Amino acid sequence: MDTLQHEELKYSKYDMAIDTSFWNESYSQKINKWRLEEPIAFLNAFVSTPLVAATQLSIPSHLAYLRNDSFLASLSESTSSRSVASVLFPGFMKNYNHLEALENMDARNALYYALYELLLRPLFFTTYESMQEEECAWNAMSFTSFCVFSFIDGKKFSFRHREAFPSLKLSSPIYVEEAFHGFSNFPLDISACEKIHQFAKERISFKNTPFVCAVEDRDVHFADFSPSMFANMAERHTNVFICFWNFSSRCDRVDSGAKNLFNCLRLALPQLQKFHFLALQGSKDACVYCACTCKQQAIESVERTFQRVVDALNSKDPQCVDWKVLFESNSDPVLKASGWISREDKVENLNSVMNPEERANKGSQCNLQLMKWRAAPNIQLDEIQNCKALLLGTGTLGCNVARNLLMWGVRHITLVDRSTVSYSNLGRQTLFLFEDAKNGTEKCIAGASALRNIIPGVCVTPVSLNIPIPGKRAGADKQELIERVAVLRDLITSHDVVFLLTDSRESRWLPSLLAAAHGTPVINVALGFDSFLVRRHGVVSVTSGSNVVGTDHGEQPLSCYFCKDIYAPSKSQLSSTLDRQCTVTRPGVSSMASALAVEMLASLYQNPAGFRFTCKEELQGNPGCLGIVPSIMRGNIRSYQINHEIEQRSSKCTACSASILNQYHAHGTDFIIKCLEDPCFIEEVCGLKEQRSTDEAALCDTFSDSSSANDN
């Protein structure tokens, strides 16, 4: 038995360990949630404690551990196994927007604020409707809490921080009259000690709060802790103890949470002069029995101090209060604050420990997330970033569109092309390198490799496919043609948007038809020497795509690329000269058109109607948070103008008319093969041939009438 008389009660300090995952989550909170605000973010720290003797811990029990799930508000209970309890300590984090604010922070005032927010406010400065509610507040109080003050440098992934475990100190200390270590030395019945120990082990497994017990021989009476309960039990019983789980690693000290517990009790019961406590641990030999004494608190001084706090809070936010003045204005202040782990800031730089691919992905998204801070706070990024984009053509347009999709956070891209990289491509097609041309690499494969080199986390799929075009006889290769049609159909139906970027008009016909038939949105980009066209096709079929809302809003669907044609598309590059086989255009035109096409996609994702958004709504002043969403943009850099046009679906379109789609739905691939082999059949189905005959007959009649009139 150890007996220590008239020595000041000593406390051990907590320390903090912060996992890398915590800083990753802090970065996400800053970018996505806090933005320009400096809020108080409430956290939970994890502390492990042994429930049985000789249990080895991976993290010492005096070490509070922060990790990525510390931000989860649902972590309201502790968890445990048979031998170890994982206990939650509540706290908060305040992140500053500027490094200077952290460096110039008034450390003592910040500590007083933390004490008020985490401890004093719920216990002494909250008005409760009943005594029962007030007791519940004391019952739920964890007297060990923490605070983190930080600055996050989002560009460098650098985190500067300072932590504290706020501790309440009164003007007079607590003295130890007697102290006993180990159950066998307690002046209590051993069976009563066993009951208390078992009760504490069961309690710490779900609730890290103190309790009160009264011991009468072998009988033990338990109750949740509150000042009124303690006083009530002390009047009715002789041996009354404040019991708590002791996280101290030193046998001659209790943890700093006990310091807050005892001093809050003294503030609530200013006339208190003595009390007993049991500091419990997993090992029965490490448990401590203490009889303590303390001076009475001056009731008038406590009341004056608390009234100054109330008066200050009536006119100011707690974060703006000068707490030092409130608590230290007397020559003999009632209470003081302490608890900083270190007076110096710590710096964590995650560059060396973060997965480079993870950092590249987060860094590339930073600009998008920063849009939500000021420029476009209502922008919704999730849907466009989950968009599956199909790029038909990986040439000048395809390279630029893919690059712009990465800028908007699109991470699912499929590149379709059959041609190989040539030396003539290197100056214009921005994803290809000299080695690609030297090795004759297929464009889709070289483009996919380049995108992965830019952002390793992108999911890009290369597909080597020669898109079937009208006017080419299948012959003996009919089965191979059927397979190519099937591959193209499956690609279009499995993606959220199709970009038509091929270098010939006829290669866009079949994708336009299939997309119209299956309700997949299309954005079409075409180039001239100094002009460009960017247009979105009308969505004319029922679809389950999340980016195509509703049916047609009662409006005639928008036109497609082929709605103004008077002839069916066919092979246009047959016997063409070199300048007709290549897209001869001013170098900047492709970049402009590609950027506008992807911006159109982004704007459509911000509109409630998605790709069914009509230009009528646009003219009525409902443009969406990124502005207007045109149907057709025709640009010319000779005059530096962009004109907007609106065209409605043609009833005789070779790609999207009802007659064409009905035949496709009725006969499927057989209909497609027949169209590919004979473009004139397309004209027959859609009615162009009949319309042309009617127009020619009418024209002949007009000429005939004119000749008759002249003869007369």
Secondary structure, 3 states (H helix, E strand, C coil): CCCCCCEECCEECCEEEECHHHHHHHHHHHHHHHCCCCCEEEEEEEEEEECCCCCCCCCCCCEEEECHHHHCCCCCCCEECCCEEEEEEEEEEEEECCHHHHHCCCHHHHHHHHHHHHHHHHHHCCCCCCHHHHHHHHHHCCCCCEEEEEEEECCCCEEEEEEEEEEEEECCCEEEEEEEECHHHCCCCHHHHHHHHHHHHHHHCCCCCCEEEEEECCEEEEEECCHHHHHHHHHHCCEEEEEEECCCCCCCCEEHHHHHHHHHHHHHCCCCCEEEEEEECCCHHHCEEEEEEECCCCHHHHHHHHHHHHHHHCCCCHHHCCHHHHHHCCCCCCEEEEEECCCCCEEEEHHHCCCHHHHHHHHHHHHHHHHCCCCCCCCCCHHHHCCEEEEECCCHHHHHHHHHHHHCCCCEEEEECCCECCHHHCCCCCCCCHHHHHHCCEHHHHHHHHHHHHCCCCEEEEECCCCCCCCCCCHHHHHHHHHHHHHHHHHHHCCCEEEECCCCCHHHHHHHHHHHHHCCCEEEEEECCCEEEEEECCCCCCCCCCCECCCCCCCCCECCCCCCCCCCCCCCCCCCCHHHHCCCCCHHHHHHHHHHHHHHHHHHHCCCCECCCCHHHHHCCCCCCCCCCCCEEEEECCCCEEEEECCECCCCCCCCCHHHHHHHHHHCHHHHHHHHHCHHHHHHHHCHHHHHHHHHHHHHHHHHHHHHHHHC
